[in-house]
Amino acid sequence: MDSAANRLLLGTRKGLMIFERSERGWEKHSHHFAGVAIAYSIFDERTGLLWACQDHGHWGQKLSCSADWGTTWQDCAVPAYPEGAEISEGKPATLRYLWVLQPGHADQPDTLWAGTEPGGLFVSHDRAKSWQLVESLWNHPSRAKGWFGGGRDDAGIHSVVIDPRDARHMFIAVSCAGVFETTDGAQSWHPRNTGLNADFLPDPAAEVGQDPHFMVAAPGDPDTLWQQNHCGIYMSRDGAKTWQMVSEDGGPAHFGFAVAVDPHCPERAWVVPATSDQNRIAIDGALCVCRTDDGGENWKRQSKGLPQEGCFDIAYRHALDIAGATLAFGSTTGNAWLSEDLGESWDCLGTALPPVYSVRFANHAG
């Protein structure tokens, strides 16, 4: 989001929490779906609809939308795999997780995209009244044998990036498979993983099998993309044709899940580092955010206001966001912080929250 926001959506293990900016600062505004895990929530500025992806565990996935900021909710259709669809031979495909819901291009206000586990991308052209599996991606020759789960049983599409200049141009990121691009409105897909290094594979430079944890395009230059990968931080300046590792050599900015990019400066980005794949806690028990202003050439540790001892927090892939100069992130241990000075200092929004799965800014015009 490239402008100041006045609301903040936290998808948590125990419902959707909405914070609002007031004269007194940021305060809790409302709580929805108490007791239900909200995997992802986003406000669609094109339609004024608030969306909540719910993970009911035993009862499965649900999707709801609200036109009045949660006063009332409407249940919507959820993506469904066609009869006979298989993850691999003899393994039926059914919806296991709604990873992300992405509003479509500005010129297509009724279109939504949904990334799911076990690796299906779905599209709706009627505001989630119905969904269609993107068969061209599902039937990609790499999927059945080259896609696999990273931390979950099967592959998941967690990042959907739409080029604001062209509705037919999109990227997705899959854990585990890598980045894929379409330039013809999802009719065909091509892997875009040159330069990535999967050190857990027999061939680290494999075209398919990479593990992006999250990917985002710079709003100020859609050809600049960033990803927090399982094996480091990567940046592309040529529309994902090639990737360059920009992790901090010997410093904390390397392993993690989330990345956010400045809406006006494509070279400026933030990550929330964890110790390592094997040790997913704050480094040395001290939580920090790292910022680069020069495309990863240099990184600055930002920790003012964050706990600096006995800390186990990490941020999930969707749990960091930016709007203008304001950043916010939530943690696995139920803490949330906000900065209004590009990360130089942080204020605590709450220390007794449920684990936070997603953090997204929004604008309430009322």
CORHUVEN-V663260 format. One record per residue. N is the residue number from 0. RES is the residue in three letters. NEAR is the number of other ideal C-beta (glycine too) atoms within 8 Angstrom. D_CENTER is the distance of its C-alpha to the mean C-alpha in whole Angstrom. Layout:
BEGIN
n:N res:RES near:NEAR d_center:D_CENTER
n:N res:RES near:NEAR d_center:D_CENTER
END
This chain:
BEGIN
n:0 res:MET near:11 d_center:13
n:1 res:ASP near:8 d_center:17
n:2 res:SER near:8 d_center:19
n:3 res:ALA near:6 d_center:20
n:4 res:ALA near:13 d_center:18
n:5 res:ASN near:8 d_center:20
n:6 res:ARG near:14 d_center:18
n:7 res:LEU near:15 d_center:15
n:8 res:LEU near:16 d_center:13
n:9 res:LEU near:15 d_center:13
n:10 res:GLY near:16 d_center:12
n:11 res:THR near:16 d_center:14
n:12 res:ARG near:6 d_center:16
n:13 res:LYS near:8 d_center:19
n:14 res:GLY near:12 d_center:18
n:15 res:LEU near:14 d_center:16
n:16 res:MET near:12 d_center:18
n:17 res:ILE near:15 d_center:18
n:18 res:PHE near:12 d_center:19
n:19 res:GLU near:12 d_center:22
n:20 res:ARG near:8 d_center:23
n:21 res:SER near:7 d_center:27
n:22 res:GLU near:2 d_center:30
n:23 res:ARG near:4 d_center:30
n:24 res:GLY near:6 d_center:26
n:25 res:TRP near:10 d_center:23
n:26 res:GLU near:8 d_center:24
n:27 res:LYS near:9 d_center:23
n:28 res:HIS near:7 d_center:23
n:29 res:SER near:8 d_center:23
n:30 res:HIS near:8 d_center:22
n:31 res:HIS near:11 d_center:21
n:32 res:PHE near:10 d_center:21
n:33 res:ALA near:7 d_center:22
n:34 res:GLY near:5 d_center:22
n:35 res:VAL near:10 d_center:20
n:36 res:ALA near:11 d_center:16
n:37 res:ILE near:16 d_center:14
n:38 res:ALA near:13 d_center:10
n:39 res:TYR near:14 d_center:9
n:40 res:SER near:14 d_center:11
n:41 res:ILE near:13 d_center:11
n:42 res:PHE near:12 d_center:14
n:43 res:ASP near:11 d_center:15
n:44 res:GLU near:8 d_center:18
n:45 res:ARG near:7 d_center:20
n:46 res:THR near:9 d_center:21
n:47 res:GLY near:6 d_center:21
n:48 res:LEU near:10 d_center:19
n:49 res:LEU near:14 d_center:17
n:50 res:TRP near:12 d_center:15
n:51 res:ALA near:16 d_center:14
n:52 res:CYS near:15 d_center:13
n:53 res:GLN near:14 d_center:16
n:54 res:ASP near:11 d_center:16
n:55 res:HIS near:10 d_center:20
n:56 res:GLY near:5 d_center:21
n:57 res:HIS near:4 d_center:24
n:58 res:TRP near:5 d_center:24
n:59 res:GLY near:6 d_center:21
n:60 res:GLN near:13 d_center:18
n:61 res:LYS near:10 d_center:19
n:62 res:LEU near:15 d_center:17
n:63 res:SER near:12 d_center:19
n:64 res:CYS near:13 d_center:19
n:65 res:SER near:13 d_center:21
n:66 res:ALA near:8 d_center:23
n:67 res:ASP near:6 d_center:25
n:68 res:TRP near:9 d_center:22
n:69 res:GLY near:11 d_center:22
n:70 res:THR near:5 d_center:26
n:71 res:THR near:7 d_center:26
n:72 res:TRP near:9 d_center:24
n:73 res:GLN near:8 d_center:24
n:74 res:ASP near:6 d_center:23
n:75 res:CYS near:10 d_center:22
n:76 res:ALA near:10 d_center:22
n:77 res:VAL near:10 d_center:19
n:78 res:PRO near:12 d_center:19
n:79 res:ALA near:7 d_center:21
n:80 res:TYR near:10 d_center:22
n:81 res:PRO near:6 d_center:26
n:82 res:GLU near:3 d_center:29
n:83 res:GLY near:4 d_center:29
n:84 res:ALA near:10 d_center:26
n:85 res:GLU near:10 d_center:26
n:86 res:ILE near:9 d_center:23
n:87 res:SER near:7 d_center:26
n:88 res:GLU near:5 d_center:30
n:89 res:GLY near:4 d_center:31
n:90 res:LYS near:7 d_center:27
n:91 res:PRO near:7 d_center:26
n:92 res:ALA near:9 d_center:23
n:93 res:THR near:6 d_center:22
n:94 res:LEU near:13 d_center:19
n:95 res:ARG near:10 d_center:17
n:96 res:TYR near:11 d_center:14
n:97 res:LEU near:17 d_center:12
n:98 res:TRP near:11 d_center:8
n:99 res:VAL near:13 d_center:7
n:100 res:LEU near:12 d_center:9
n:101 res:GLN near:11 d_center:10
n:102 res:PRO near:11 d_center:13
n:103 res:GLY near:12 d_center:15
n:104 res:HIS near:8 d_center:17
n:105 res:ALA near:6 d_center:19
n:106 res:ASP near:5 d_center:23
n:107 res:GLN near:9 d_center:21
n:108 res:PRO near:8 d_center:21
n:109 res:ASP near:10 d_center:21
n:110 res:THR near:11 d_center:19
n:111 res:LEU near:13 d_center:15
n:112 res:TRP near:15 d_center:13
n:113 res:ALA near:14 d_center:12
n:114 res:GLY near:14 d_center:10
n:115 res:THR near:16 d_center:12
n:116 res:GLU near:14 d_center:14
n:117 res:PRO near:13 d_center:17
n:118 res:GLY near:14 d_center:15
n:119 res:GLY near:15 d_center:16
n:120 res:LEU near:15 d_center:15
n:121 res:PHE near:12 d_center:16
n:122 res:VAL near:13 d_center:17
n:123 res:SER near:16 d_center:19
n:124 res:HIS near:6 d_center:22
n:125 res:ASP near:7 d_center:23
n:126 res:ARG near:10 d_center:20
n:127 res:ALA near:11 d_center:20
n:128 res:LYS near:7 d_center:24
n:129 res:SER near:7 d_center:23
n:130 res:TRP near:12 d_center:21
n:131 res:GLN near:7 d_center:22
n:132 res:LEU near:12 d_center:20
n:133 res:VAL near:11 d_center:20
n:134 res:GLU near:6 d_center:23
n:135 res:SER near:11 d_center:23
n:136 res:LEU near:14 d_center:20
n:137 res:TRP near:12 d_center:21
n:138 res:ASN near:7 d_center:24
n:139 res:HIS near:9 d_center:23
n:140 res:PRO near:4 d_center:26
n:141 res:SER near:10 d_center:23
n:142 res:ARG near:13 d_center:21
n:143 res:ALA near:8 d_center:24
n:144 res:LYS near:6 d_center:25
n:145 res:GLY near:9 d_center:22
n:146 res:TRP near:13 d_center:19
n:147 res:PHE near:9 d_center:19
n:148 res:GLY near:12 d_center:17
n:149 res:GLY near:10 d_center:15
n:150 res:GLY near:4 d_center:16
n:151 res:ARG near:9 d_center:16
n:152 res:ASP near:6 d_center:19
n:153 res:ASP near:12 d_center:17
n:154 res:ALA near:15 d_center:15
n:155 res:GLY near:16 d_center:12
n:156 res:ILE near:16 d_center:10
n:157 res:HIS near:13 d_center:6
n:158 res:SER near:15 d_center:6
n:159 res:VAL near:12 d_center:8
n:160 res:VAL near:12 d_center:10
n:161 res:ILE near:11 d_center:13
n:162 res:ASP near:10 d_center:16
n:163 res:PRO near:7 d_center:18
n:164 res:ARG near:5 d_center:21
n:165 res:ASP near:6 d_center:21
n:166 res:ALA near:10 d_center:20
n:167 res:ARG near:9 d_center:21
n:168 res:HIS near:10 d_center:19
n:169 res:MET near:12 d_center:15
n:170 res:PHE near:14 d_center:13
n:171 res:ILE near:13 d_center:11
n:172 res:ALA near:14 d_center:10
n:173 res:VAL near:15 d_center:11
n:174 res:SER near:14 d_center:12
n:175 res:CYS near:14 d_center:15
n:176 res:ALA near:16 d_center:16
n:177 res:GLY near:16 d_center:14
n:178 res:VAL near:16 d_center:14
n:179 res:PHE near:14 d_center:16
n:180 res:GLU near:12 d_center:17
n:181 res:THR near:15 d_center:19
n:182 res:THR near:6 d_center:22
n:183 res:ASP near:7 d_center:24
n:184 res:GLY near:6 d_center:21
n:185 res:ALA near:12 d_center:20
n:186 res:GLN near:6 d_center:24
n:187 res:SER near:6 d_center:23
n:188 res:TRP near:10 d_center:20
n:189 res:HIS near:7 d_center:21
n:190 res:PRO near:11 d_center:19
n:191 res:ARG near:11 d_center:18
n:192 res:ASN near:12 d_center:18
n:193 res:THR near:7 d_center:22
n:194 res:GLY near:10 d_center:22
n:195 res:LEU near:14 d_center:19
n:196 res:ASN near:9 d_center:21
n:197 res:ALA near:14 d_center:20
n:198 res:ASP near:6 d_center:23
n:199 res:PHE near:6 d_center:23
n:200 res:LEU near:8 d_center:24
n:201 res:PRO near:2 d_center:28
n:202 res:ASP near:5 d_center:27
n:203 res:PRO near:7 d_center:24
n:204 res:ALA near:7 d_center:24
n:205 res:ALA near:10 d_center:24
n:206 res:GLU near:8 d_center:22
n:207 res:VAL near:11 d_center:20
n:208 res:GLY near:12 d_center:19
n:209 res:GLN near:13 d_center:17
n:210 res:ASP near:13 d_center:14
n:211 res:PRO near:17 d_center:11
n:212 res:HIS near:13 d_center:8
n:213 res:PHE near:14 d_center:6
n:214 res:MET near:13 d_center:7
n:215 res:VAL near:12 d_center:8
n:216 res:ALA near:13 d_center:12
n:217 res:ALA near:13 d_center:14
n:218 res:PRO near:9 d_center:15
n:219 res:GLY near:10 d_center:19
n:220 res:ASP near:6 d_center:19
n:221 res:PRO near:10 d_center:17
n:222 res:ASP near:9 d_center:18
n:223 res:THR near:14 d_center:17
n:224 res:LEU near:14 d_center:13
n:225 res:TRP near:15 d_center:12
n:226 res:GLN near:17 d_center:10
n:227 res:GLN near:13 d_center:10
n:228 res:ASN near:12 d_center:12
n:229 res:HIS near:12 d_center:14
n:230 res:CYS near:9 d_center:17
n:231 res:GLY near:10 d_center:16
n:232 res:ILE near:16 d_center:15
n:233 res:TYR near:14 d_center:15
n:234 res:MET near:14 d_center:16
n:235 res:SER near:15 d_center:18
n:236 res:ARG near:6 d_center:20
n:237 res:ASP near:7 d_center:21
n:238 res:GLY near:8 d_center:19
n:239 res:ALA near:11 d_center:17
n:240 res:LYS near:7 d_center:21
n:241 res:THR near:8 d_center:21
n:242 res:TRP near:12 d_center:19
n:243 res:GLN near:9 d_center:20
n:244 res:MET near:9 d_center:20
n:245 res:VAL near:11 d_center:20
n:246 res:SER near:9 d_center:19
n:247 res:GLU near:10 d_center:22
n:248 res:ASP near:4 d_center:25
n:249 res:GLY near:3 d_center:26
n:250 res:GLY near:9 d_center:24
n:251 res:PRO near:10 d_center:21
n:252 res:ALA near:11 d_center:18
n:253 res:HIS near:10 d_center:18
n:254 res:PHE near:9 d_center:16
n:255 res:GLY near:14 d_center:13
n:256 res:PHE near:12 d_center:9
n:257 res:ALA near:16 d_center:7
n:258 res:VAL near:15 d_center:9
n:259 res:ALA near:10 d_center:10
n:260 res:VAL near:14 d_center:12
n:261 res:ASP near:12 d_center:15
n:262 res:PRO near:11 d_center:16
n:263 res:HIS near:6 d_center:20
n:264 res:CYS near:8 d_center:20
n:265 res:PRO near:10 d_center:18
n:266 res:GLU near:10 d_center:19
n:267 res:ARG near:10 d_center:18
n:268 res:ALA near:13 d_center:15
n:269 res:TRP near:14 d_center:14
n:270 res:VAL near:13 d_center:13
n:271 res:VAL near:16 d_center:13
n:272 res:PRO near:12 d_center:16
n:273 res:ALA near:13 d_center:17
n:274 res:THR near:10 d_center:20
n:275 res:SER near:7 d_center:20
n:276 res:ASP near:6 d_center:19
n:277 res:GLN near:4 d_center:22
n:278 res:ASN near:7 d_center:22
n:279 res:ARG near:8 d_center:18
n:280 res:ILE near:11 d_center:19
n:281 res:ALA near:14 d_center:20
n:282 res:ILE near:10 d_center:22
n:283 res:ASP near:5 d_center:26
n:284 res:GLY near:10 d_center:25
n:285 res:ALA near:12 d_center:24
n:286 res:LEU near:11 d_center:20
n:287 res:CYS near:13 d_center:19
n:288 res:VAL near:15 d_center:17
n:289 res:CYS near:16 d_center:18
n:290 res:ARG near:12 d_center:18
n:291 res:THR near:15 d_center:20
n:292 res:ASP near:8 d_center:21
n:293 res:ASP near:7 d_center:23
n:294 res:GLY near:9 d_center:20
n:295 res:GLY near:13 d_center:20
n:296 res:GLU near:6 d_center:24
n:297 res:ASN near:7 d_center:24
n:298 res:TRP near:11 d_center:22
n:299 res:LYS near:8 d_center:23
n:300 res:ARG near:9 d_center:22
n:301 res:GLN near:13 d_center:22
n:302 res:SER near:11 d_center:23
n:303 res:LYS near:7 d_center:25
n:304 res:GLY near:9 d_center:25
n:305 res:LEU near:12 d_center:22
n:306 res:PRO near:10 d_center:24
n:307 res:GLN near:8 d_center:26
n:308 res:GLU near:6 d_center:28
n:309 res:GLY near:5 d_center:27
n:310 res:CYS near:12 d_center:23
n:311 res:PHE near:9 d_center:21
n:312 res:ASP near:12 d_center:18
n:313 res:ILE near:13 d_center:15
n:314 res:ALA near:14 d_center:11
n:315 res:TYR near:11 d_center:8
n:316 res:ARG near:10 d_center:5
n:317 res:HIS near:14 d_center:4
n:318 res:ALA near:15 d_center:7
n:319 res:LEU near:15 d_center:8
n:320 res:ASP near:11 d_center:9
n:321 res:ILE near:13 d_center:12
n:322 res:ALA near:11 d_center:15
n:323 res:GLY near:10 d_center:18
n:324 res:ALA near:5 d_center:19
n:325 res:THR near:12 d_center:18
n:326 res:LEU near:13 d_center:15
n:327 res:ALA near:14 d_center:14
n:328 res:PHE near:14 d_center:12
n:329 res:GLY near:14 d_center:13
n:330 res:SER near:14 d_center:14
n:331 res:THR near:10 d_center:15
n:332 res:THR near:7 d_center:18
n:333 res:GLY near:12 d_center:18
n:334 res:ASN near:13 d_center:18
n:335 res:ALA near:14 d_center:17
n:336 res:TRP near:13 d_center:18
n:337 res:LEU near:12 d_center:18
n:338 res:SER near:16 d_center:19
n:339 res:GLU near:6 d_center:21
n:340 res:ASP near:7 d_center:22
n:341 res:LEU near:8 d_center:20
n:342 res:GLY near:11 d_center:19
n:343 res:GLU near:7 d_center:23
n:344 res:SER near:8 d_center:23
n:345 res:TRP near:13 d_center:21
n:346 res:ASP near:11 d_center:23
n:347 res:CYS near:9 d_center:22
n:348 res:LEU near:10 d_center:21
n:349 res:GLY near:9 d_center:22
n:350 res:THR near:6 d_center:23
n:351 res:ALA near:4 d_center:23
n:352 res:LEU near:13 d_center:20
n:353 res:PRO near:8 d_center:19
n:354 res:PRO near:10 d_center:16
n:355 res:VAL near:18 d_center:13
n:356 res:TYR near:14 d_center:10
n:357 res:SER near:15 d_center:8
n:358 res:VAL near:15 d_center:9
n:359 res:ARG near:12 d_center:10
n:360 res:PHE near:13 d_center:13
n:361 res:ALA near:14 d_center:15
n:362 res:ASN near:11 d_center:19
n:363 res:HIS near:8 d_center:22
n:364 res:ALA near:3 d_center:25
n:365 res:GLY near:3 d_center:27
END
